[in-house]
Amino acid sequence: MLFVSAAALVDREGRVLVQQRPPGKPMETLWEFPGGKVEPGETPDVALARELAEELGIGVDPSKLVPATFASEALGERHLLLLLYTLREWAGVPEARHASALRWVVPGDLRRLEMPPADLPFIAILEALL
């Protein structure tokens, strides 16, 4: 089982942040919600705050992460459990430290982006939430 936490950062205009996977990585060039693996001994929210600091250079209070939904999907011999949180408050300006690009989009425009299969069910949820 692979546990991954991801965030839909929501700005004041109701847009969410997605990042583009860099060349050479699995699913390269696809757009995804920032986040990463939950390491042993971490809770999903603490792992996500760590990942957002590493990937985007922002400070996140784990108590500000609001659970939204999850996805479950087979990944070869492993199984992915992807937990999506929403986040409206953070410190700093997100920058693409481990991604090719960042993009702010309204939830409906996520349908126009190529995304990993596990992220696709999140679009309808975000449309309903935001």
Backbone atoms as SQL, in Angstrom:
CREATE TABLE atoms (id INTEGER PRIMARY KEY, chain TEXT, resi INTEGER, resn TEXT, atom TEXT, x REAL, y REAL, z REAL);
INSERT INTO atoms VALUES
  (1, 'A', 1, 'MET', 'N', 0.852, -1.178, 0.000),
  (2, 'A', 1, 'MET', 'CA', 0.000, 0.000, 0.000),
  (3, 'A', 1, 'MET', 'C', 0.892, 1.233, 0.000),
  (4, 'A', 2, 'LEU', 'N', 0.606, 2.155, -0.887),
  (5, 'A', 2, 'LEU', 'CA', 1.331, 3.415, -0.990),
  (6, 'A', 2, 'LEU', 'C', 0.379, 4.532, -0.577),
  (7, 'A', 3, 'PHE', 'N', 0.693, 5.200, 0.523),
  (8, 'A', 3, 'PHE', 'CA', -0.123, 6.307, 1.011),
  (9, 'A', 3, 'PHE', 'C', 0.490, 7.616, 0.537),
  (10, 'A', 4, 'VAL', 'N', -0.338, 8.437, -0.127),
  (11, 'A', 4, 'VAL', 'CA', 0.104, 9.724, -0.641),
  (12, 'A', 4, 'VAL', 'C', -0.915, 10.775, -0.229),
  (13, 'A', 5, 'SER', 'N', -0.409, 11.928, 0.226),
  (14, 'A', 5, 'SER', 'CA', -1.266, 13.073, 0.554),
  (15, 'A', 5, 'SER', 'C', -1.037, 14.144, -0.491),
  (16, 'A', 6, 'ALA', 'N', -2.111, 14.789, -0.915),
  (17, 'A', 6, 'ALA', 'CA', -2.021, 15.870, -1.896),
  (18, 'A', 6, 'ALA', 'C', -2.924, 17.014, -1.454),
  (19, 'A', 7, 'ALA', 'N', -2.621, 18.195, -1.995),
  (20, 'A', 7, 'ALA', 'CA', -3.385, 19.381, -1.606),
  (21, 'A', 7, 'ALA', 'C', -3.940, 20.103, -2.814),
  (22, 'A', 8, 'ALA', 'N', -5.174, 20.565, -2.663),
  (23, 'A', 8, 'ALA', 'CA', -5.758, 21.524, -3.593),
  (24, 'A', 8, 'ALA', 'C', -5.642, 22.866, -2.889),
  (25, 'A', 9, 'LEU', 'N', -4.564, 23.608, -3.190),
  (26, 'A', 9, 'LEU', 'CA', -4.407, 24.950, -2.652),
  (27, 'A', 9, 'LEU', 'C', -5.420, 25.836, -3.364),
  (28, 'A', 10, 'VAL', 'N', -6.210, 26.556, -2.601),
  (29, 'A', 10, 'VAL', 'CA', -7.280, 27.381, -3.155),
  (30, 'A', 10, 'VAL', 'C', -6.945, 28.844, -2.888),
  (31, 'A', 11, 'ASP', 'N', -6.867, 29.642, -3.961),
  (32, 'A', 11, 'ASP', 'CA', -6.580, 31.063, -3.784),
  (33, 'A', 11, 'ASP', 'C', -7.875, 31.845, -3.568),
  (34, 'A', 12, 'ARG', 'N', -7.754, 33.142, -3.414),
  (35, 'A', 12, 'ARG', 'CA', -8.916, 33.995, -3.115),
  (36, 'A', 12, 'ARG', 'C', -9.903, 34.077, -4.270),
  (37, 'A', 13, 'GLU', 'N', -9.473, 33.701, -5.464),
  (38, 'A', 13, 'GLU', 'CA', -10.347, 33.715, -6.634),
  (39, 'A', 13, 'GLU', 'C', -11.006, 32.362, -6.876),
  (40, 'A', 14, 'GLY', 'N', -10.793, 31.406, -5.969),
  (41, 'A', 14, 'GLY', 'CA', -11.397, 30.081, -6.113),
  (42, 'A', 14, 'GLY', 'C', -10.667, 29.167, -7.077),
  (43, 'A', 15, 'ARG', 'N', -9.437, 29.527, -7.439),
  (44, 'A', 15, 'ARG', 'CA', -8.636, 28.681, -8.326),
  (45, 'A', 15, 'ARG', 'C', -7.800, 27.718, -7.484),
  (46, 'A', 16, 'VAL', 'N', -7.429, 26.602, -8.082),
  (47, 'A', 16, 'VAL', 'CA', -6.579, 25.628, -7.401),
  (48, 'A', 16, 'VAL', 'C', -5.237, 25.545, -8.129),
  (49, 'A', 17, 'LEU', 'N', -4.217, 25.167, -7.380),
  (50, 'A', 17, 'LEU', 'CA', -2.868, 25.070, -7.925),
  (51, 'A', 17, 'LEU', 'C', -2.588, 23.638, -8.345),
  (52, 'A', 18, 'VAL', 'N', -2.072, 23.478, -9.556),
  (53, 'A', 18, 'VAL', 'CA', -1.587, 22.179, -10.018),
  (54, 'A', 18, 'VAL', 'C', -0.155, 22.367, -10.500),
  (55, 'A', 19, 'GLN', 'N', 0.576, 21.274, -10.480),
  (56, 'A', 19, 'GLN', 'CA', 1.960, 21.307, -10.934),
  (57, 'A', 19, 'GLN', 'C', 2.165, 20.257, -12.013),
  (58, 'A', 20, 'GLN', 'N', 3.106, 20.532, -12.909),
  (59, 'A', 20, 'GLN', 'CA', 3.388, 19.612, -14.004),
  (60, 'A', 20, 'GLN', 'C', 4.593, 18.746, -13.645),
  (61, 'A', 21, 'ARG', 'N', 4.392, 17.423, -13.795),
  (62, 'A', 21, 'ARG', 'CA', 5.466, 16.485, -13.481),
  (63, 'A', 21, 'ARG', 'C', 6.623, 16.692, -14.466),
  (64, 'A', 22, 'PRO', 'N', 7.861, 16.656, -13.955),
  (65, 'A', 22, 'PRO', 'CA', 9.015, 16.920, -14.824),
  (66, 'A', 22, 'PRO', 'C', 9.352, 15.733, -15.732),
  (67, 'A', 23, 'PRO', 'N', 10.063, 16.008, -16.818),
  (68, 'A', 23, 'PRO', 'CA', 10.517, 14.928, -17.700),
  (69, 'A', 23, 'PRO', 'C', 11.400, 13.944, -16.926),
  (70, 'A', 24, 'GLY', 'N', 11.313, 12.673, -17.316),
  (71, 'A', 24, 'GLY', 'CA', 12.117, 11.640, -16.677),
  (72, 'A', 24, 'GLY', 'C', 11.460, 10.981, -15.483),
  (73, 'A', 25, 'LYS', 'N', 10.354, 11.531, -15.011),
  (74, 'A', 25, 'LYS', 'CA', 9.605, 10.944, -13.894),
  (75, 'A', 25, 'LYS', 'C', 8.449, 10.122, -14.448),
  (76, 'A', 26, 'PRO', 'N', 7.971, 9.138, -13.676),
  (77, 'A', 26, 'PRO', 'CA', 6.753, 8.443, -14.129),
  (78, 'A', 26, 'PRO', 'C', 5.628, 9.451, -14.358),
  (79, 'A', 27, 'MET', 'N', 4.840, 9.232, -15.394),
  (80, 'A', 27, 'MET', 'CA', 3.734, 10.114, -15.762),
  (81, 'A', 27, 'MET', 'C', 4.212, 11.539, -16.054),
  (82, 'A', 28, 'GLU', 'N', 5.400, 11.617, -16.658),
  (83, 'A', 28, 'GLU', 'CA', 5.985, 12.928, -16.963),
  (84, 'A', 28, 'GLU', 'C', 5.025, 13.796, -17.767),
  (85, 'A', 29, 'THR', 'N', 5.097, 15.062, -17.522),
  (86, 'A', 29, 'THR', 'CA', 4.313, 16.150, -18.135),
  (87, 'A', 29, 'THR', 'C', 2.839, 16.195, -17.736),
  (88, 'A', 30, 'LEU', 'N', 2.348, 15.229, -16.966),
  (89, 'A', 30, 'LEU', 'CA', 0.963, 15.294, -16.507),
  (90, 'A', 30, 'LEU', 'C', 0.853, 16.327, -15.385),
  (91, 'A', 31, 'TRP', 'N', -0.333, 16.895, -15.257),
  (92, 'A', 31, 'TRP', 'CA', -0.610, 17.878, -14.212),
  (93, 'A', 31, 'TRP', 'C', -1.195, 17.166, -13.004),
  (94, 'A', 32, 'GLU', 'N', -0.752, 17.557, -11.815),
  (95, 'A', 32, 'GLU', 'CA', -1.188, 16.895, -10.583),
  (96, 'A', 32, 'GLU', 'C', -1.299, 17.903, -9.454),
  (97, 'A', 33, 'PHE', 'N', -1.945, 17.462, -8.394),
  (98, 'A', 33, 'PHE', 'CA', -1.998, 18.261, -7.176),
  (99, 'A', 33, 'PHE', 'C', -0.696, 18.031, -6.412),
  (100, 'A', 34, 'PRO', 'N', -0.092, 19.084, -5.860),
  (101, 'A', 34, 'PRO', 'CA', 1.167, 18.900, -5.142),
  (102, 'A', 34, 'PRO', 'C', 0.982, 18.056, -3.890),
  (103, 'A', 35, 'GLY', 'N', 2.016, 17.324, -3.554),
  (104, 'A', 35, 'GLY', 'CA', 2.004, 16.475, -2.377),
  (105, 'A', 35, 'GLY', 'C', 3.024, 15.374, -2.533),
  (106, 'A', 36, 'GLY', 'N', 2.868, 14.315, -1.743),
  (107, 'A', 36, 'GLY', 'CA', 3.831, 13.224, -1.828),
  (108, 'A', 36, 'GLY', 'C', 3.555, 12.120, -0.839),
  (109, 'A', 37, 'LYS', 'N', 4.513, 11.212, -0.776),
  (110, 'A', 37, 'LYS', 'CA', 4.374, 10.006, 0.041),
  (111, 'A', 37, 'LYS', 'C', 4.338, 10.321, 1.529),
  (112, 'A', 38, 'VAL', 'N', 3.525, 9.551, 2.233),
  (113, 'A', 38, 'VAL', 'CA', 3.493, 9.597, 3.688),
  (114, 'A', 38, 'VAL', 'C', 4.572, 8.631, 4.169),
  (115, 'A', 39, 'GLU', 'N', 5.553, 9.162, 4.878),
  (116, 'A', 39, 'GLU', 'CA', 6.664, 8.339, 5.374),
  (117, 'A', 39, 'GLU', 'C', 6.248, 7.616, 6.659),
  (118, 'A', 40, 'PRO', 'N', 6.919, 6.487, 6.965),
  (119, 'A', 40, 'PRO', 'CA', 6.608, 5.772, 8.216),
  (120, 'A', 40, 'PRO', 'C', 6.703, 6.707, 9.421),
  (121, 'A', 41, 'GLY', 'N', 5.718, 6.626, 10.289),
  (122, 'A', 41, 'GLY', 'CA', 5.682, 7.444, 11.492),
  (123, 'A', 41, 'GLY', 'C', 5.034, 8.813, 11.299),
  (124, 'A', 42, 'GLU', 'N', 4.694, 9.186, 10.053),
  (125, 'A', 42, 'GLU', 'CA', 4.052, 10.469, 9.790),
  (126, 'A', 42, 'GLU', 'C', 2.545, 10.303, 9.690),
  (127, 'A', 43, 'THR', 'N', 1.822, 11.326, 10.069),
  (128, 'A', 43, 'THR', 'CA', 0.400, 11.370, 9.766),
  (129, 'A', 43, 'THR', 'C', 0.260, 11.998, 8.378),
  (130, 'A', 44, 'PRO', 'N', -0.844, 11.747, 7.683),
  (131, 'A', 44, 'PRO', 'CA', -0.996, 12.303, 6.338),
  (132, 'A', 44, 'PRO', 'C', -0.905, 13.830, 6.284),
  (133, 'A', 45, 'ASP', 'N', -1.440, 14.526, 7.274),
  (134, 'A', 45, 'ASP', 'CA', -1.398, 15.991, 7.255),
  (135, 'A', 45, 'ASP', 'C', 0.004, 16.532, 7.504),
  (136, 'A', 46, 'VAL', 'N', 0.742, 15.917, 8.410),
  (137, 'A', 46, 'VAL', 'CA', 2.123, 16.339, 8.666),
  (138, 'A', 46, 'VAL', 'C', 2.996, 16.039, 7.445),
  (139, 'A', 47, 'ALA', 'N', 2.785, 14.887, 6.818),
  (140, 'A', 47, 'ALA', 'CA', 3.525, 14.542, 5.601),
  (141, 'A', 47, 'ALA', 'C', 3.247, 15.566, 4.509),
  (142, 'A', 48, 'LEU', 'N', 2.007, 15.979, 4.374),
  (143, 'A', 48, 'LEU', 'CA', 1.649, 16.930, 3.331),
  (144, 'A', 48, 'LEU', 'C', 2.284, 18.294, 3.597),
  (145, 'A', 49, 'ALA', 'N', 2.280, 18.737, 4.836),
  (146, 'A', 49, 'ALA', 'CA', 2.932, 20.010, 5.160),
  (147, 'A', 49, 'ALA', 'C', 4.421, 19.938, 4.807),
  (148, 'A', 50, 'ARG', 'N', 5.075, 18.826, 5.097),
  (149, 'A', 50, 'ARG', 'CA', 6.484, 18.639, 4.752),
  (150, 'A', 50, 'ARG', 'C', 6.677, 18.676, 3.237),
  (151, 'A', 51, 'GLU', 'N', 5.840, 17.919, 2.521),
  (152, 'A', 51, 'GLU', 'CA', 5.957, 17.861, 1.058),
  (153, 'A', 51, 'GLU', 'C', 5.730, 19.225, 0.411),
  (154, 'A', 52, 'LEU', 'N', 4.773, 19.990, 0.898),
  (155, 'A', 52, 'LEU', 'CA', 4.496, 21.304, 0.325),
  (156, 'A', 52, 'LEU', 'C', 5.662, 22.264, 0.572),
  (157, 'A', 53, 'ALA', 'N', 6.321, 22.131, 1.714),
  (158, 'A', 53, 'ALA', 'CA', 7.521, 22.940, 1.973),
  (159, 'A', 53, 'ALA', 'C', 8.631, 22.556, 1.001),
  (160, 'A', 54, 'GLU', 'N', 8.813, 21.248, 0.773),
  (161, 'A', 54, 'GLU', 'CA', 9.864, 20.780, -0.135),
  (162, 'A', 54, 'GLU', 'C', 9.556, 21.127, -1.591),
  (163, 'A', 55, 'GLU', 'N', 8.326, 20.880, -2.032),
  (164, 'A', 55, 'GLU', 'CA', 7.970, 21.033, -3.440),
  (165, 'A', 55, 'GLU', 'C', 7.676, 22.474, -3.856),
  (166, 'A', 56, 'LEU', 'N', 7.059, 23.235, -2.949),
  (167, 'A', 56, 'LEU', 'CA', 6.594, 24.578, -3.315),
  (168, 'A', 56, 'LEU', 'C', 7.267, 25.698, -2.530),
  (169, 'A', 57, 'GLY', 'N', 7.997, 25.343, -1.471),
  (170, 'A', 57, 'GLY', 'CA', 8.647, 26.359, -0.654),
  (171, 'A', 57, 'GLY', 'C', 7.698, 27.177, 0.190),
  (172, 'A', 58, 'ILE', 'N', 6.554, 26.597, 0.556),
  (173, 'A', 58, 'ILE', 'CA', 5.578, 27.320, 1.384),
  (174, 'A', 58, 'ILE', 'C', 5.502, 26.693, 2.778),
  (175, 'A', 59, 'GLY', 'N', 5.107, 27.500, 3.730),
  (176, 'A', 59, 'GLY', 'CA', 4.884, 27.020, 5.087),
  (177, 'A', 59, 'GLY', 'C', 3.415, 26.708, 5.284),
  (178, 'A', 60, 'VAL', 'N', 3.147, 25.529, 5.875),
  (179, 'A', 60, 'VAL', 'CA', 1.770, 25.077, 6.066),
  (180, 'A', 60, 'VAL', 'C', 1.583, 24.604, 7.497),
  (181, 'A', 61, 'ASP', 'N', 0.543, 25.094, 8.133),
  (182, 'A', 61, 'ASP', 'CA', 0.128, 24.594, 9.448),
  (183, 'A', 61, 'ASP', 'C', -0.777, 23.385, 9.174),
  (184, 'A', 62, 'PRO', 'N', -0.360, 22.177, 9.589),
  (185, 'A', 62, 'PRO', 'CA', -1.176, 20.995, 9.301),
  (186, 'A', 62, 'PRO', 'C', -2.628, 21.104, 9.762),
  (187, 'A', 63, 'SER', 'N', -2.895, 21.915, 10.793),
  (188, 'A', 63, 'SER', 'CA', -4.279, 22.050, 11.268),
  (189, 'A', 63, 'SER', 'C', -5.152, 22.820, 10.270),
  (190, 'A', 64, 'LYS', 'N', -4.553, 23.491, 9.295),
  (191, 'A', 64, 'LYS', 'CA', -5.308, 24.234, 8.277),
  (192, 'A', 64, 'LYS', 'C', -5.681, 23.364, 7.077),
  (193, 'A', 65, 'LEU', 'N', -5.168, 22.128, 7.022),
  (194, 'A', 65, 'LEU', 'CA', -5.489, 21.201, 5.940),
  (195, 'A', 65, 'LEU', 'C', -6.850, 20.577, 6.217),
  (196, 'A', 66, 'VAL', 'N', -7.759, 20.695, 5.268),
  (197, 'A', 66, 'VAL', 'CA', -9.116, 20.182, 5.428),
  (198, 'A', 66, 'VAL', 'C', -9.289, 18.951, 4.541),
  (199, 'A', 67, 'PRO', 'N', -9.552, 17.765, 5.139),
  (200, 'A', 67, 'PRO', 'CA', -9.758, 16.566, 4.316),
  (201, 'A', 67, 'PRO', 'C', -10.925, 16.765, 3.352),
  (202, 'A', 68, 'ALA', 'N', -10.712, 16.391, 2.079),
  (203, 'A', 68, 'ALA', 'CA', -11.752, 16.576, 1.072),
  (204, 'A', 68, 'ALA', 'C', -12.265, 15.236, 0.542),
  (205, 'A', 69, 'THR', 'N', -11.370, 14.384, 0.076),
  (206, 'A', 69, 'THR', 'CA', -11.770, 13.113, -0.526),
  (207, 'A', 69, 'THR', 'C', -10.529, 12.235, -0.682),
  (208, 'A', 70, 'PHE', 'N', -10.716, 11.045, -1.239),
  (209, 'A', 70, 'PHE', 'CA', -9.577, 10.169, -1.494),
  (210, 'A', 70, 'PHE', 'C', -9.827, 9.391, -2.771),
  (211, 'A', 71, 'ALA', 'N', -8.742, 8.819, -3.293),
  (212, 'A', 71, 'ALA', 'CA', -8.819, 7.928, -4.458),
  (213, 'A', 71, 'ALA', 'C', -8.033, 6.671, -4.127),
  (214, 'A', 72, 'SER', 'N', -8.477, 5.560, -4.694),
  (215, 'A', 72, 'SER', 'CA', -7.832, 4.263, -4.486),
  (216, 'A', 72, 'SER', 'C', -7.616, 3.642, -5.852),
  (217, 'A', 73, 'GLU', 'N', -6.366, 3.263, -6.139),
  (218, 'A', 73, 'GLU', 'CA', -6.065, 2.755, -7.476),
  (219, 'A', 73, 'GLU', 'C', -4.870, 1.803, -7.460),
  (220, 'A', 74, 'ALA', 'N', -4.967, 0.743, -8.254),
  (221, 'A', 74, 'ALA', 'CA', -3.852, -0.196, -8.411),
  (222, 'A', 74, 'ALA', 'C', -2.745, 0.477, -9.214),
  (223, 'A', 75, 'LEU', 'N', -1.516, 0.294, -8.752),
  (224, 'A', 75, 'LEU', 'CA', -0.332, 0.802, -9.450),
  (225, 'A', 75, 'LEU', 'C', 0.648, -0.354, -9.610),
  (226, 'A', 76, 'GLY', 'N', 0.454, -1.148, -10.622),
  (227, 'A', 76, 'GLY', 'CA', 1.321, -2.319, -10.792),
  (228, 'A', 76, 'GLY', 'C', 1.134, -3.277, -9.634),
  (229, 'A', 77, 'GLU', 'N', 2.225, -3.592, -8.954),
  (230, 'A', 77, 'GLU', 'CA', 2.173, -4.500, -7.811),
  (231, 'A', 77, 'GLU', 'C', 1.789, -3.791, -6.520),
  (232, 'A', 78, 'ARG', 'N', 1.700, -2.479, -6.552),
  (233, 'A', 78, 'ARG', 'CA', 1.338, -1.704, -5.362),
  (234, 'A', 78, 'ARG', 'C', -0.082, -1.175, -5.517),
  (235, 'A', 79, 'HIS', 'N', -0.594, -0.643, -4.433),
  (236, 'A', 79, 'HIS', 'CA', -1.915, -0.021, -4.455),
  (237, 'A', 79, 'HIS', 'C', -1.775, 1.373, -3.859),
  (238, 'A', 80, 'LEU', 'N', -2.322, 2.365, -4.570),
  (239, 'A', 80, 'LEU', 'CA', -2.237, 3.757, -4.160),
  (240, 'A', 80, 'LEU', 'C', -3.495, 4.168, -3.414),
  (241, 'A', 81, 'LEU', 'N', -3.314, 4.774, -2.269),
  (242, 'A', 81, 'LEU', 'CA', -4.392, 5.447, -1.557),
  (243, 'A', 81, 'LEU', 'C', -3.986, 6.918, -1.513),
  (244, 'A', 82, 'LEU', 'N', -4.688, 7.737, -2.291),
  (245, 'A', 82, 'LEU', 'CA', -4.363, 9.152, -2.445),
  (246, 'A', 82, 'LEU', 'C', -5.390, 9.984, -1.688),
  (247, 'A', 83, 'LEU', 'N', -4.912, 10.724, -0.700),
  (248, 'A', 83, 'LEU', 'CA', -5.764, 11.548, 0.159),
  (249, 'A', 83, 'LEU', 'C', -5.659, 12.997, -0.289),
  (250, 'A', 84, 'LEU', 'N', -6.795, 13.608, -0.611),
  (251, 'A', 84, 'LEU', 'CA', -6.786, 15.007, -1.047),
  (252, 'A', 84, 'LEU', 'C', -7.331, 15.897, 0.065),
  (253, 'A', 85, 'TYR', 'N', -6.572, 16.943, 0.348),
  (254, 'A', 85, 'TYR', 'CA', -6.953, 17.969, 1.311),
  (255, 'A', 85, 'TYR', 'C', -7.139, 19.277, 0.554),
  (256, 'A', 86, 'THR', 'N', -7.935, 20.182, 1.110),
  (257, 'A', 86, 'THR', 'CA', -7.968, 21.549, 0.598),
  (258, 'A', 86, 'THR', 'C', -7.197, 22.425, 1.575),
  (259, 'A', 87, 'LEU', 'N', -6.643, 23.495, 1.041),
  (260, 'A', 87, 'LEU', 'CA', -5.838, 24.406, 1.851),
  (261, 'A', 87, 'LEU', 'C', -6.055, 25.822, 1.335),
  (262, 'A', 88, 'ARG', 'N', -6.431, 26.722, 2.242),
  (263, 'A', 88, 'ARG', 'CA', -6.684, 28.112, 1.856),
  (264, 'A', 88, 'ARG', 'C', -5.709, 29.091, 2.502),
  (265, 'A', 89, 'GLU', 'N', -4.897, 28.604, 3.444),
  (266, 'A', 89, 'GLU', 'CA', -3.947, 29.487, 4.138),
  (267, 'A', 89, 'GLU', 'C', -2.571, 28.838, 4.163),
  (268, 'A', 90, 'TRP', 'N', -1.571, 29.609, 3.722),
  (269, 'A', 90, 'TRP', 'CA', -0.182, 29.151, 3.770),
  (270, 'A', 90, 'TRP', 'C', 0.706, 30.387, 3.808),
  (271, 'A', 91, 'ALA', 'N', 1.967, 30.182, 4.146),
  (272, 'A', 91, 'ALA', 'CA', 2.941, 31.272, 4.198),
  (273, 'A', 91, 'ALA', 'C', 3.884, 31.157, 3.009),
  (274, 'A', 92, 'GLY', 'N', 4.076, 32.270, 2.308),
  (275, 'A', 92, 'GLY', 'CA', 4.993, 32.289, 1.174),
  (276, 'A', 92, 'GLY', 'C', 4.262, 32.209, -0.152),
  (277, 'A', 93, 'VAL', 'N', 5.049, 32.260, -1.212),
  (278, 'A', 93, 'VAL', 'CA', 4.525, 32.203, -2.576),
  (279, 'A', 93, 'VAL', 'C', 4.982, 30.875, -3.191),
  (280, 'A', 94, 'PRO', 'N', 4.028, 30.034, -3.642),
  (281, 'A', 94, 'PRO', 'CA', 4.422, 28.752, -4.228),
  (282, 'A', 94, 'PRO', 'C', 5.345, 28.926, -5.438),
  (283, 'A', 95, 'GLU', 'N', 6.392, 28.105, -5.467),
  (284, 'A', 95, 'GLU', 'CA', 7.300, 28.086, -6.604),
  (285, 'A', 95, 'GLU', 'C', 7.545, 26.635, -7.015),
  (286, 'A', 96, 'ALA', 'N', 7.825, 26.434, -8.279),
  (287, 'A', 96, 'ALA', 'CA', 8.011, 25.087, -8.829),
  (288, 'A', 96, 'ALA', 'C', 9.427, 24.583, -8.537),
  (289, 'A', 97, 'ARG', 'N', 9.610, 23.976, -7.370),
  (290, 'A', 97, 'ARG', 'CA', 10.926, 23.449, -6.993),
  (291, 'A', 97, 'ARG', 'C', 11.188, 22.062, -7.559),
  (292, 'A', 98, 'HIS', 'N', 10.156, 21.237, -7.671),
  (293, 'A', 98, 'HIS', 'CA', 10.311, 19.866, -8.169),
  (294, 'A', 98, 'HIS', 'C', 9.389, 19.591, -9.347),
  (295, 'A', 99, 'ALA', 'N', 8.865, 20.607, -9.959),
  (296, 'A', 99, 'ALA', 'CA', 7.928, 20.464, -11.074),
  (297, 'A', 99, 'ALA', 'C', 8.413, 21.314, -12.247),
  (298, 'A', 100, 'SER', 'N', 7.906, 21.004, -13.422),
  (299, 'A', 100, 'SER', 'CA', 8.260, 21.802, -14.606),
  (300, 'A', 100, 'SER', 'C', 7.549, 23.141, -14.601),
  (301, 'A', 101, 'ALA', 'N', 6.331, 23.167, -14.056),
  (302, 'A', 101, 'ALA', 'CA', 5.542, 24.401, -14.063),
  (303, 'A', 101, 'ALA', 'C', 4.446, 24.309, -13.018),
  (304, 'A', 102, 'LEU', 'N', 3.924, 25.468, -12.648),
  (305, 'A', 102, 'LEU', 'CA', 2.751, 25.581, -11.783),
  (306, 'A', 102, 'LEU', 'C', 1.682, 26.319, -12.568),
  (307, 'A', 103, 'ARG', 'N', 0.427, 26.009, -12.229),
  (308, 'A', 103, 'ARG', 'CA', -0.680, 26.703, -12.898),
  (309, 'A', 103, 'ARG', 'C', -1.853, 26.811, -11.925),
  (310, 'A', 104, 'TRP', 'N', -2.457, 28.003, -11.852),
  (311, 'A', 104, 'TRP', 'CA', -3.677, 28.226, -11.082),
  (312, 'A', 104, 'TRP', 'C', -4.844, 28.105, -12.048),
  (313, 'A', 105, 'VAL', 'N', -5.808, 27.239, -11.743),
  (314, 'A', 105, 'VAL', 'CA', -6.960, 27.034, -12.630),
  (315, 'A', 105, 'VAL', 'C', -8.246, 26.923, -11.813),
  (316, 'A', 106, 'VAL', 'N', -9.355, 27.350, -12.427),
  (317, 'A', 106, 'VAL', 'CA', -10.645, 27.104, -11.785),
  (318, 'A', 106, 'VAL', 'C', -10.927, 25.602, -11.912),
  (319, 'A', 107, 'PRO', 'N', -11.639, 25.013, -10.957),
  (320, 'A', 107, 'PRO', 'CA', -11.833, 23.558, -10.983),
  (321, 'A', 107, 'PRO', 'C', -12.351, 23.005, -12.312),
  (322, 'A', 108, 'GLY', 'N', -13.272, 23.686, -12.969),
  (323, 'A', 108, 'GLY', 'CA', -13.799, 23.181, -14.235),
  (324, 'A', 108, 'GLY', 'C', -12.742, 23.070, -15.328),
  (325, 'A', 109, 'ASP', 'N', -11.732, 23.930, -15.276),
  (326, 'A', 109, 'ASP', 'CA', -10.664, 23.894, -16.281),
  (327, 'A', 109, 'ASP', 'C', -9.692, 22.737, -16.063),
  (328, 'A', 110, 'LEU', 'N', -9.762, 22.078, -14.918),
  (329, 'A', 110, 'LEU', 'CA', -8.913, 20.900, -14.691),
  (330, 'A', 110, 'LEU', 'C', -9.217, 19.811, -15.714),
  (331, 'A', 111, 'ARG', 'N', -10.451, 19.793, -16.221),
  (332, 'A', 111, 'ARG', 'CA', -10.840, 18.775, -17.212),
  (333, 'A', 111, 'ARG', 'C', -10.064, 18.917, -18.518),
  (334, 'A', 112, 'ARG', 'N', -9.495, 20.081, -18.770),
  (335, 'A', 112, 'ARG', 'CA', -8.731, 20.314, -20.005),
  (336, 'A', 112, 'ARG', 'C', -7.265, 19.888, -19.884),
  (337, 'A', 113, 'LEU', 'N', -6.845, 19.562, -18.672),
  (338, 'A', 113, 'LEU', 'CA', -5.452, 19.183, -18.436),
  (339, 'A', 113, 'LEU', 'C', -5.295, 17.664, -18.426),
  (340, 'A', 114, 'GLU', 'N', -4.162, 17.196, -18.887),
  (341, 'A', 114, 'GLU', 'CA', -3.857, 15.770, -18.764),
  (342, 'A', 114, 'GLU', 'C', -3.366, 15.531, -17.347),
  (343, 'A', 115, 'MET', 'N', -4.085, 14.660, -16.627),
  (344, 'A', 115, 'MET', 'CA', -3.777, 14.389, -15.224),
  (345, 'A', 115, 'MET', 'C', -3.649, 12.889, -15.002),
  (346, 'A', 116, 'PRO', 'N', -2.946, 12.482, -13.937),
  (347, 'A', 116, 'PRO', 'CA', -2.888, 11.055, -13.612),
  (348, 'A', 116, 'PRO', 'C', -4.292, 10.522, -13.321),
  (349, 'A', 117, 'PRO', 'N', -4.550, 9.253, -13.634),
  (350, 'A', 117, 'PRO', 'CA', -5.887, 8.685, -13.421),
  (351, 'A', 117, 'PRO', 'C', -6.413, 8.851, -11.994),
  (352, 'A', 118, 'ALA', 'N', -5.553, 8.748, -11.003),
  (353, 'A', 118, 'ALA', 'CA', -6.013, 8.858, -9.614),
  (354, 'A', 118, 'ALA', 'C', -6.503, 10.262, -9.270),
  (355, 'A', 119, 'ASP', 'N', -6.035, 11.278, -9.998),
  (356, 'A', 119, 'ASP', 'CA', -6.447, 12.655, -9.720),
  (357, 'A', 119, 'ASP', 'C', -7.779, 13.031, -10.373),
  (358, 'A', 120, 'LEU', 'N', -8.161, 12.333, -11.410),
  (359, 'A', 120, 'LEU', 'CA', -9.354, 12.704, -12.177),
  (360, 'A', 120, 'LEU', 'C', -10.641, 12.752, -11.357),
  (361, 'A', 121, 'PRO', 'N', -10.893, 11.796, -10.442),
  (362, 'A', 121, 'PRO', 'CA', -12.142, 11.875, -9.666),
  (363, 'A', 121, 'PRO', 'C', -12.226, 13.102, -8.773),
  (364, 'A', 122, 'PHE', 'N', -11.096, 13.738, -8.507),
  (365, 'A', 122, 'PHE', 'CA', -11.090, 14.906, -7.629),
  (366, 'A', 122, 'PHE', 'C', -11.720, 16.135, -8.283),
  (367, 'A', 123, 'ILE', 'N', -11.758, 16.156, -9.603),
  (368, 'A', 123, 'ILE', 'CA', -12.258, 17.342, -10.295),
  (369, 'A', 123, 'ILE', 'C', -13.709, 17.635, -9.935),
  (370, 'A', 124, 'ALA', 'N', -14.575, 16.631, -10.014),
  (371, 'A', 124, 'ALA', 'CA', -15.989, 16.841, -9.693),
  (372, 'A', 124, 'ALA', 'C', -16.182, 17.237, -8.233),
  (373, 'A', 125, 'ILE', 'N', -15.389, 16.659, -7.354),
  (374, 'A', 125, 'ILE', 'CA', -15.483, 16.997, -5.931),
  (375, 'A', 125, 'ILE', 'C', -15.108, 18.469, -5.732),
  (376, 'A', 126, 'LEU', 'N', -14.015, 18.892, -6.365),
  (377, 'A', 126, 'LEU', 'CA', -13.593, 20.287, -6.212),
  (378, 'A', 126, 'LEU', 'C', -14.603, 21.244, -6.837),
  (379, 'A', 127, 'GLU', 'N', -15.199, 20.869, -7.958),
  (380, 'A', 127, 'GLU', 'CA', -16.247, 21.704, -8.557),
  (381, 'A', 127, 'GLU', 'C', -17.394, 21.899, -7.572),
  (382, 'A', 128, 'ALA', 'N', -17.767, 20.830, -6.869),
  (383, 'A', 128, 'ALA', 'CA', -18.868, 20.906, -5.914),
  (384, 'A', 128, 'ALA', 'C', -18.485, 21.677, -4.651),
  (385, 'A', 129, 'LEU', 'N', -17.245, 21.533, -4.206),
  (386, 'A', 129, 'LEU', 'CA', -16.788, 22.184, -2.975),
  (387, 'A', 129, 'LEU', 'C', -16.506, 23.673, -3.154),
  (388, 'A', 130, 'LEU', 'N', -16.003, 24.023, -4.334),
  (389, 'A', 130, 'LEU', 'CA', -15.575, 25.404, -4.545),
  (390, 'A', 130, 'LEU', 'C', -16.584, 26.103, -5.390);
